[in-house]
Amino acid sequence: MVFYILKGKVKIAVISSRGKEAVIGILDSGSFFGEGCLIAQAVRLSSAIAIVDTTILRIDKSQMMQLLQTEPTFGEFVVKFLLARNSRIEDDLLDQLLNSSEKRLARALLLLANFGTNNGPQPIAGKIDQAILAEMIGTTRSRVSFFE
């Protein structure tokens, strides 16, 4: 199944074998997730948790494959989304490797507020507490609390 967020926000997270959760991202409306099924990914590597009231469209793999093959405009839309998300993941990795936790927190907050997008900055909606921020930037809740 591929999922498309019509309304709301979804937290994408992974849990280590020791039970430590890492937040990979917070997805807004207009985002896809679960597309690993399209490449026959046998096991889902992450969990998706709605953090505000959310409406999600579920698309079967066969239906998604058919849409990608028969609807060029839809295919272009999906490809642009996936390329943009891939670029964001690369930026997140570089941020994690090269920047201090303070800079990672500042970047995460700016991204959550849509700073620098066409829509302009927006208030951060949903339950984004210090623990979630810590999971997003790879540090502890007490370290995030120190920066506030």
N, CA, C and O of each residue as an XYZ file, in Angstrom:
592
protein
N       0.823     -1.187      0.000
C       0.000      0.000      0.000
C       0.870      1.254      0.000
O       1.907      1.315      0.661
N       0.430      2.229     -0.743
C       1.019      3.561     -0.720
C      -0.031      4.457     -0.076
O      -1.230      4.275     -0.288
N       0.423      5.413      0.701
C      -0.492      6.300      1.401
C      -0.215      7.741      0.999
O       0.932      8.126      0.775
N      -1.290      8.538      0.910
C      -1.188      9.947      0.555
C      -1.940     10.744      1.616
O      -3.103     10.462      1.905
N      -1.279     11.732      2.188
C      -1.883     12.526      3.249
C      -2.720     13.635      2.623
O      -2.190     14.561      2.009
N      -4.024     13.527      2.788
C      -4.928     14.556      2.278
C      -4.976     15.750      3.219
O      -5.032     16.897      2.774
N      -4.953     15.479      4.524
C      -5.035     16.531      5.541
C      -4.327     16.030      6.786
O      -4.480     14.870      7.167
N      -3.547     16.908      7.425
C      -2.926     16.546      8.694
C      -1.419     16.431      8.630
O      -0.772     16.898      7.692
N      -0.874     15.787      9.668
C       0.569     15.573      9.786
C       0.814     14.167     10.295
O       0.075     13.661     11.140
N       1.863     13.539      9.770
C       2.223     12.184     10.148
C       3.696     12.148     10.524
O       4.551     12.667      9.806
N       3.975     11.524     11.663
C       5.352     11.322     12.109
C       5.817      9.972     11.582
O       5.150      8.957     11.783
N       6.973      9.962     10.901
C       7.575      8.719     10.419
C       8.756      8.413     11.338
O       9.666      9.229     11.490
N       8.730      7.228     11.947
C       9.748      6.884     12.937
C      10.224      5.447     12.748
O       9.518      4.603     12.197
N      11.435      5.197     13.220
C      11.985      3.844     13.284
C      12.381      3.579     14.734
O      12.679      4.501     15.493
N      12.377      2.313     15.096
C      12.755      1.922     16.458
C      13.897      0.926     16.353
O      13.816     -0.057     15.616
N      14.968      1.194     17.104
C      16.133      0.311     17.099
C      15.825     -0.976     17.865
O      14.805     -1.080     18.545
N      16.706     -1.932     17.746
C      16.534     -3.197     18.473
C      16.576     -2.984     19.981
O      16.065     -3.814     20.732
N      17.180     -1.882     20.439
C      17.220     -1.552     21.873
C      16.021     -0.716     22.303
O      15.924     -0.325     23.466
N      15.097     -0.436     21.365
C      13.879      0.292     21.708
C      13.975      1.802     21.585
O      13.042      2.510     21.964
N      15.084      2.309     21.064
C      15.229      3.760     20.897
C      14.549      4.194     19.602
O      14.790      3.633     18.533
N      13.684      5.217     19.728
C      12.956      5.718     18.562
C      13.702      6.885     17.937
O      14.236      7.746     18.635
N      13.730      6.898     16.617
C      14.280      8.022     15.869
C      13.211      8.503     14.900
O      12.658      7.708     14.139
N      12.920      9.785     14.922
C      11.941     10.352     14.004
C      12.658     10.706     12.709
O      13.578     11.524     12.698
N      12.228     10.087     11.631
C      12.832     10.332     10.323
C      12.298     11.611      9.722
O      13.018     12.338      9.037
N      11.031     11.883      9.981
C      10.454     13.101      9.438
C       9.018     13.301      9.884
O       8.361     12.396     10.399
N       8.566     14.511      9.665
C       7.174     14.871      9.886
C       6.620     15.239      8.513
O       7.081     16.195      7.888
N       5.638     14.484      8.051
C       5.072     14.704      6.723
C       3.779     15.489      6.825
O       2.959     15.238      7.708
N       3.598     16.436      5.923
C       2.397     17.270      5.866
C       1.442     16.744      4.804
O       1.741     15.784      4.094
N       0.288     17.394      4.713
C      -0.652     17.055      3.650
C       0.060     17.240      2.308
O       0.899     18.124      2.140
N      -0.303     16.384      1.372
C       0.358     16.409      0.068
C       1.567     15.501      0.002
O       2.305     15.532     -0.983
N       1.788     14.691      1.029
C       2.945     13.799      1.075
C       2.537     12.346      0.894
O       1.446     11.937      1.293
N       3.426     11.578      0.290
C       3.259     10.134      0.151
C       4.134      9.442      1.186
O       5.158      9.979      1.607
N       3.719      8.245      1.591
C       4.605      7.352      2.335
C       4.175      5.923      2.051
O       3.067      5.680      1.573
N       5.059      4.979      2.348
C       4.771      3.577      2.064
C       5.111      3.154      0.658
O       4.742      2.060      0.233
N       5.818      4.014     -0.081
C       6.112      3.712     -1.481
C       7.140      2.604     -1.645
O       7.395      2.170     -2.768
N       7.738      2.134     -0.550
C       8.677      1.013     -0.624
C       8.046     -0.232     -1.216
O       8.743     -1.072     -1.786
N       6.723     -0.361     -1.087
C       6.041     -1.531     -1.669
C       6.201     -1.566     -3.185
O       6.120     -2.637     -3.785
N       6.423     -0.425     -3.807
C       6.548     -0.373     -5.267
C       7.825     -1.034     -5.762
O       7.920     -1.424     -6.926
N       8.806     -1.159     -4.878
C      10.054     -1.841     -5.246
C      10.155     -3.192     -4.539
O      11.245     -3.737     -4.361
N       9.003     -3.715     -4.143
C       8.894     -5.029     -3.498
C       9.637     -5.082     -2.169
O      10.179     -6.124     -1.801
N       9.663     -3.971     -1.452
C      10.239     -3.960     -0.105
C       9.379     -4.877      0.766
O       8.201     -4.603      0.993
N       9.975     -5.961      1.247
C       9.214     -6.993      1.949
C       8.730     -6.538      3.327
O       7.640     -6.910      3.761
N       9.533     -5.746      4.001
C       9.213     -5.340      5.367
C       9.227     -3.826      5.451
O      10.132     -3.176      4.926
N       8.226     -3.266      6.110
C       8.215     -1.817      6.345
C       9.284     -1.515      7.382
O       9.349     -2.162      8.427
N      10.113     -0.535      7.089
C      11.208     -0.200      7.977
C      10.832      0.853      9.011
O      11.543      1.045      9.996
N       9.716      1.530      8.784
C       9.328      2.619      9.674
C       7.845      2.533     10.001
O       7.083      1.798      9.372
N       7.469      3.306     10.999
C       6.062      3.401     11.405
C       5.566      4.804     11.097
O       6.334      5.766     11.111
N       4.282      4.908     10.821
C       3.647      6.198     10.565
C       2.605      6.429     11.653
O       1.738      5.588     11.888
N       2.705      7.592     12.318
C       1.798      7.927     13.405
C       1.230      9.317     13.153
O       1.980     10.284     13.017
N      -0.098      9.417     13.091
C      -0.741     10.725     12.917
C      -0.526     11.531     14.196
O      -0.724     11.015     15.296
N      -0.122     12.794     14.054
C       0.104     13.625     15.242
C      -0.928     14.729     15.383
O      -0.930     15.444     16.384
N      -1.798     14.881     14.404
C      -2.977     15.746     14.470
C      -4.091     14.994     13.749
O      -3.845     13.932     13.177
N      -5.306     15.524     13.767
C      -6.384     14.905     12.999
C      -5.936     14.822     11.546
O      -5.554     15.825     10.944
N      -5.988     13.626     10.996
C      -5.392     13.374      9.686
C      -6.335     12.554      8.824
O      -7.007     11.644      9.310
N      -6.378     12.881      7.546
C      -7.123     12.097      6.562
C      -6.113     11.562      5.555
O      -5.351     12.322      4.957
N      -6.118     10.245      5.379
C      -5.133      9.586      4.518
C      -5.848      8.768      3.452
O      -6.818      8.065      3.734
N      -5.356      8.872      2.231
C      -5.853      8.077      1.116
C      -4.951      6.851      0.976
O      -3.732      6.983      0.869
N      -5.551      5.661      0.979
C      -4.799      4.420      0.821
C      -4.903      3.978     -0.632
O      -5.997      3.881     -1.186
N      -3.751      3.712     -1.242
C      -3.720      3.312     -2.657
C      -3.050      1.940     -2.751
O      -1.899      1.775     -2.348
N      -3.777      0.963     -3.285
C      -3.207     -0.370     -3.475
C      -2.017     -0.295     -4.428
O      -1.971      0.562     -5.310
N      -1.062     -1.195     -4.244
C       0.128     -1.223     -5.087
C      -0.244     -1.340     -6.573
O       0.300     -0.616     -7.406
N      -1.160     -2.239     -6.899
C      -1.535     -2.429     -8.312
C      -2.180     -1.171     -8.890
O      -1.927     -0.804    -10.037
N      -3.006     -0.521     -8.094
C      -3.651      0.717     -8.541
C      -2.608      1.819     -8.737
O      -2.670      2.574     -9.707
N      -1.650      1.905     -7.809
C      -0.591      2.918     -7.914
C       0.262      2.664     -9.154
O       0.593      3.598     -9.883
N       0.617      1.406     -9.393
C       1.423      1.074    -10.578
C       0.668      1.443    -11.860
O       1.260      1.968    -12.803
N      -0.624      1.172    -11.890
C      -1.434      1.499    -13.062
C      -1.484      3.013    -13.274
O      -1.342      3.489    -14.401
N      -1.686      3.766    -12.193
C      -1.725      5.229    -12.300
C      -0.397      5.785    -12.814
O      -0.377      6.687    -13.652
N       0.703      5.246    -12.309
C       2.027      5.713    -12.739
C       2.265      5.438    -14.223
O       2.923      6.222    -14.906
N       1.728      4.326    -14.717
C       1.926      3.959    -16.124
C       0.976      4.672    -17.068
O       1.340      4.945    -18.212
N      -0.239      4.982    -16.617
C      -1.246      5.515    -17.536
C      -1.507      7.006    -17.381
O      -2.126      7.612    -18.256
N      -1.058      7.600    -16.313
C      -1.314      9.018    -16.056
C       0.008      9.776    -15.927
O       0.537      9.899    -14.822
N       0.548     10.283    -17.033
C       1.861     10.935    -16.992
C       1.923     12.128    -16.028
O       2.955     12.356    -15.397
N       0.844     12.878    -15.912
C       0.849     14.028    -15.008
C       0.973     13.565    -13.558
O       1.714     14.155    -12.772
N       0.250     12.516    -13.214
C       0.335     11.949    -11.867
C       1.737     11.386    -11.633
O       2.327     11.603    -10.575
N       2.266     10.663    -12.618
C       3.619     10.108    -12.491
C       4.653     11.191    -12.257
O       5.549     11.027    -11.429
N       4.537     12.294    -12.977
C       5.467     13.417    -12.803
C       5.337     14.008    -11.398
O       6.339     14.348    -10.769
N       4.106     14.128    -10.912
C       3.846     14.641     -9.570
C       4.524     13.763     -8.513
O       5.173     14.271     -7.599
N       4.369     12.450     -8.646
C       4.960     11.510     -7.687
C       6.488     11.559     -7.760
O       7.157     11.595     -6.727
N       7.031     11.561     -8.955
C       8.491     11.595     -9.117
C       9.066     12.876     -8.508
O      10.080     12.824     -7.813
N       8.433     14.021     -8.761
C       8.909     15.281     -8.175
C       8.879     15.216     -6.656
O       9.813     15.664     -5.990
N       7.799     14.655     -6.108
C       7.703     14.526     -4.659
C       8.837     13.651     -4.121
O       9.505     14.025     -3.157
N       9.054     12.491     -4.739
C      10.076     11.565     -4.249
C      11.481     12.145     -4.386
O      12.320     11.943     -3.508
N      11.747     12.865     -5.480
C      13.062     13.489     -5.636
C      13.276     14.581     -4.594
O      14.369     14.706     -4.042
N      12.239     15.374     -4.320
C      12.357     16.416     -3.301
C      12.581     15.795     -1.928
O      13.395     16.286     -1.147
N      11.860     14.715     -1.632
C      12.053     14.064     -0.333
C      13.436     13.430     -0.234
O      14.056     13.467      0.829
N      13.923     12.853     -1.321
C      15.266     12.280     -1.325
C      16.313     13.363     -1.052
O      17.256     13.148     -0.291
N      16.139     14.507     -1.669
C      17.052     15.631     -1.435
C      17.002     16.067      0.033
O      18.034     16.362      0.636
N      15.801     16.103      0.597
C      15.637     16.475      2.010
C      16.337     15.467      2.920
O      16.966     15.853      3.905
N      16.231     14.176      2.594
C      16.885     13.141      3.393
C      18.397     13.305      3.329
O      19.080     13.152      4.342
N      18.928     13.615      2.149
C      20.369     13.866      2.016
C      20.781     15.060      2.874
O      21.804     15.018      3.557
N      19.982     16.121      2.833
C      20.272     17.295      3.663
C      20.230     16.945      5.142
O      21.062     17.416      5.918
N      19.255     16.111      5.540
C      19.146     15.680      6.941
C      20.384     14.896      7.362
O      20.900     15.082      8.464
N      20.857     14.022      6.483
C      22.042     13.221      6.792
C      23.268     14.116      6.952
O      24.032     13.957      7.904
N      23.458     15.048      6.036
C      24.589     15.974      6.148
C      24.485     16.811      7.420
O      25.485     17.054      8.096
N      23.280     17.244      7.738
C      23.046     18.013      8.956
C      23.450     17.203     10.178
O      24.101     17.717     11.088
N      23.060     15.934     10.194
C      23.370     15.052     11.326
C      24.880     14.832     11.452
O      25.414     14.774     12.560
N      25.557     14.710     10.321
C      26.985     14.426     10.338
C      27.853     15.653     10.628
O      28.911     15.532     11.245
N      27.410     16.829     10.186
C      28.296     17.986     10.197
C      27.960     19.080     11.207
O      28.813     19.909     11.524
N      26.729     19.092     11.715
C      26.311     20.220     12.553
C      26.096     19.843     14.005
O      25.843     18.686     14.339
N      26.202     20.844     14.856
C      25.945     20.662     16.285
C      24.458     20.421     16.510
O      23.638     20.700     15.635
N      24.114     19.900     17.688
C      22.703     19.652     17.988
C      21.906     20.955     18.003
O      20.721     20.957     17.669
N      22.543     22.060     18.386
C      21.859     23.353     18.383
C      21.480     23.765     16.961
O      20.363     24.226     16.726
N      22.399     23.603     16.018
C      22.098     23.938     14.624
C      21.075     22.984     14.044
O      20.222     23.401     13.261
N      21.142     21.693     14.415
C      20.153     20.723     13.925
C      18.765     21.070     14.439
O      17.782     20.934     13.710
N      18.673     21.519     15.688
C      17.382     21.913     16.249
C      16.827     23.132     15.511
O      15.646     23.171     15.166
N      17.677     24.116     15.273
C      17.232     25.320     14.564
C      16.719     24.954     13.175
O      15.678     25.458     12.752
N      17.428     24.091     12.464
C      17.011     23.672     11.120
C      15.685     22.912     11.185
O      14.800     23.140     10.361
N      15.547     22.017     12.152
C      14.308     21.239     12.283
C      13.117     22.159     12.536
O      12.050     21.965     11.953
N      13.289     23.144     13.389
C      12.192     24.075     13.685
C      11.826     24.907     12.458
O      10.648     25.145     12.193
N      12.832     25.345     11.717
C      12.560     26.110     10.496
C      11.827     25.256      9.459
O      10.907     25.736      8.797
N      12.230     23.995      9.318
C      11.560     23.106      8.377
C      10.115     22.837      8.807
O       9.209     22.829      7.974
N       9.905     22.619     10.100
C       8.546     22.375     10.602
C       7.635     23.585     10.389
O       6.426     23.437     10.212
N       8.221     24.770     10.407
C       7.441     26.002     10.218
C       7.323     26.387      8.741
O       6.795     27.450      8.417
N       7.816     25.519      7.843
C       7.773     25.778      6.384
C       8.520     27.049      6.003
O       8.169     27.700      5.019
N       9.530     27.403      6.756
C      10.315     28.590      6.454
C      11.036     28.388      5.130
O      11.647     27.343      4.904
N      10.966     29.383      4.260
C      11.648     29.327      2.975
C      10.856     28.632      1.884
O      11.393     28.374      0.806
N       9.584     28.323      2.139
C       8.753     27.697      1.116
C       7.874     28.752      0.454
O       7.814     29.897      0.902
N       7.201     28.356     -0.608
C       6.305     29.277     -1.311
C       5.171     29.773     -0.429
O       4.696     30.897     -0.596
N       4.733     28.935      0.514
C       3.626     29.305      1.393
C       4.056     30.243      2.516
O       3.209     30.810      3.206
N       5.338     30.408      2.702
C       5.841     31.256      3.775
C       5.762     30.550      5.116
O       5.148     29.489      5.224
N       6.378     31.129      6.138
C       6.384     30.492      7.446
C       4.967     30.342      7.994
O       4.117     31.215      7.820
N       4.735     29.213      8.660
C       3.447     28.903      9.269
C       3.687     28.502     10.725
O       4.761     28.003     11.060
N       2.696     28.716     11.588
C       2.829     28.194     12.951
C       2.963     26.673     12.900
O       2.356     26.019     12.052
N       3.743     26.129     13.791
C       3.931     24.678     13.841
C       2.709     24.068     14.510
O       2.440     24.315     15.686
N       1.975     23.269     13.748
C       0.752     22.647     14.260
C       1.051     21.227     14.719
O       1.962     20.576     14.208
N       0.289     20.765     15.668
C       0.412     19.377     16.107
C       1.225     19.236     17.368
O       1.741     20.209     17.919
N       1.325     17.996     17.812
C       2.054     17.673     19.026
C       3.532     17.463     18.714
O       3.970     16.336     18.484
N       4.289     18.539     18.708
C       5.731     18.442     18.498
C       6.374     18.873     19.816
O       6.697     20.046     20.003
N       6.555     17.922     20.719
C       7.128     18.265     22.016
C       8.647     18.090     21.984
O       9.221     17.723     20.958
N       9.279     18.357     23.116
C      10.740     18.282     23.179
C      11.257     16.875     22.882
O      12.323     16.719     22.287
N      10.516     15.862     23.289
C      10.953     14.490     23.040
C      10.973     14.195     21.534
O      11.917     13.581     21.036
N       9.942     14.630     20.815
C       9.908     14.416     19.358
C      11.040     15.193     18.688
O      11.716     14.669     17.803
N      11.244     16.438     19.109
C      12.350     17.221     18.540
C      13.684     16.524     18.785
O      14.534     16.474     17.895
N      13.868     15.992     19.978
C      15.114     15.283     20.298
C      15.288     14.067     19.394
O      16.390     13.806     18.911
N      14.208     13.324     19.162
C      14.274     12.160     18.284
C      14.589     12.570     16.851
O      15.268     11.840     16.129
N      14.101     13.728     16.439
C      14.346     14.205     15.074
C      15.797     14.584     14.854
O      16.334     14.372     13.767
N      16.441     15.145     15.874
C      17.796     15.667     15.664
C      18.881     14.790     16.290
O      20.066     15.121     16.232
N      18.472     13.674     16.885
C      19.452     12.732     17.406
C      20.127     13.190     18.682
O      21.344     13.067     18.821
N      19.351     13.715     19.613
C      19.907     14.132     20.890
C      18.896     13.804     21.985
O      17.902     13.123     21.732
N      19.144     14.279     23.180
C      18.252     13.989     24.302
C      17.239     15.112     24.502
O      17.449     16.242     24.061
N      16.136     14.782     25.176
C      15.119     15.779     25.478
C      15.694     16.881     26.358
O      15.366     18.054     26.180
N      16.555     16.509     27.310
C      17.141     17.522     28.191
C      18.033     18.494     27.413
O      18.117     19.672     27.761
N      18.691     18.010     26.372
C      19.527     18.891     25.535
C      18.649     19.879     24.768
O      18.997     21.053     24.647
N      17.511     19.408     24.248
C      16.572     20.296     23.559
C      16.041     21.325     24.547
O      15.940     22.507     24.217
N      15.706     20.894     25.736
C      15.195     21.791     26.779
C      16.228     22.873     27.092
O      15.865     24.022     27.346
N      17.491     22.516     27.074
C      18.573     23.474     27.354
C      18.575     24.626     26.345
O      18.890     25.761     26.701
N      18.223     24.335     25.084
C      18.248     25.362     24.040
C      17.057     26.298     24.087
O      17.124     27.398     23.539
N      15.971     25.896     24.725
C      14.759     26.735     24.715
C      14.845     27.888     25.653
O      13.905     28.676     25.751
